[in-house]
Amino acid sequence: MTALLAPDAPVLDEDPFSDENIANPYPLFERMRELGPAVFIAPHGYYAVGRHEEAGIVASDYARFSVEGGVGMSDIRKPGAWRARSPISEIDPPEHTRVRAALQKILSPLVVKAWKEQFARHAEEVADQVVAKGSVDGVADIAEAYVLHVFPSVLGVDVPPERIKLTGELNFNQLGPNNVRMARALERAAPIMDWYQQVLQREQMLPGGFGEKIYQAEDAGDFDKGTAPFHVRSFFRAGVDTTIAGIGSTLKLLSEHPDQLARVKANPALLKGAFEEALRMESPAQVMFRTTTGEVELGGVRLRADTKVGYHMGAANRDPRQWQDPDRFDVTRQTAGVHRAFGVGAHVCIGQMISRLEAECILGAVLRRVERIEPAGPARWRPVNTLRTLDALPLTLVRAEGAAVP
């Protein structure tokens, strides 16, 4: 009855996926938050949620906000959908509970911890190379060079880095509207789509990787028959781009805030906080969608049934209702487990431990070797519908006194 009596959500006649808003979403996010707890985005016909509290409700209350229609803007249950369902991120409990438990056995904390030596070793190699160069691109030379090596190696797939970037960009464009940006991403990826389907198959899994273990779990009955390649695809698509984005944003923010970099160097325990704060300020995944299971009330406004609801993590993570001085980069801010970058509830990111370990290894290796990280030119953001990631990050790495020369 409450939902029937609540007023309709206010209407916002703006496109969050315009070139201007993709390049700098924060003015729109402020308007979105101040207009209401949920606003109806007229150009695309969905409700946008930009406040921290309500974003958490939409992400976690699966009884009212279901993932069965997909985590993107299109409803994958309806005609015209342009992608297949994920067997982990697009199912609700109780089915999701069973599948996630099986995946968590494969990616247990002990398993991820065992990768630390391997991750750290490659981080030292990359750090030696970039500090020796001095002038680098923080995206290509650090974040991508590192993540595009270590993550595929533990997943157990052998793929060219440039193809991982193409499929990742396509994925995050497909989660948004079917616009020109999405069409261009599909066109760029079209020549490799047959290869993409093949590389996910059992015979392509390298021995010892967790991709192989996913197929073994399917054999054991932990997953429905035929879903293993889609589980591998989910990790393949989501396991690199957001981590690259988070590492890149951390480097950018540390280079722009030498006082915060000095704090981390003086107390390396703050490195984890710096990464979490960067995730808060520049949330890699900018929006995820749910579908209302009926007419519902959220924050005192009424949302229509069977309608997409996008919770904009990028907006929620700068909500002044939750964060004091939210536009300030503060490596001492307690954000882990509070920011929405990894999601919340049953669908909280299953790979977040991997992402944190990768960031800790590569950022720590670089910071131990440098005195300063300085901007060496304007950073450039990559235009992707639902991913906040850098395309270029020119940096100067000033070697610390006494740091070894490789």
Secondary structure, DSSP 8 states (H G I E B T S, - for coil): -HHHHS-B--EE---TTSHHHHH--HHHHHHHHHH-SSEEETTTTEEEE-SHHHHHHHHH-TTTEESTT-SSSS-TTSTT--S---TTTT--TTHHHHHHHHHHHHT-HHHHHHTHHHHHHHHHHHHHHHHHH-EEEIIIIIIIHHHHHHHHHHHT----HHHHHHHHHHHHHHTS-SSHHHHHHHHHHGGGHHHHHHHTSGGG--TTSHHHHHHHHHHTTSS-TT-HHHHHHHHHHHTTHHHHHHHHHHHHHHHH-HHHHHHHHH-GGGHHHHHHHHHHHT-SB--EEEEESSSEEETTEEE-TT-EEEE-HHHHTT-TTTSSSTTS--TTS--TTTSSTT--GGGS-TTHHHHHHHHHHHHHHHHTTEEEEEE-S--EEEE-SSBEEEEE-EEEEEE-TT----
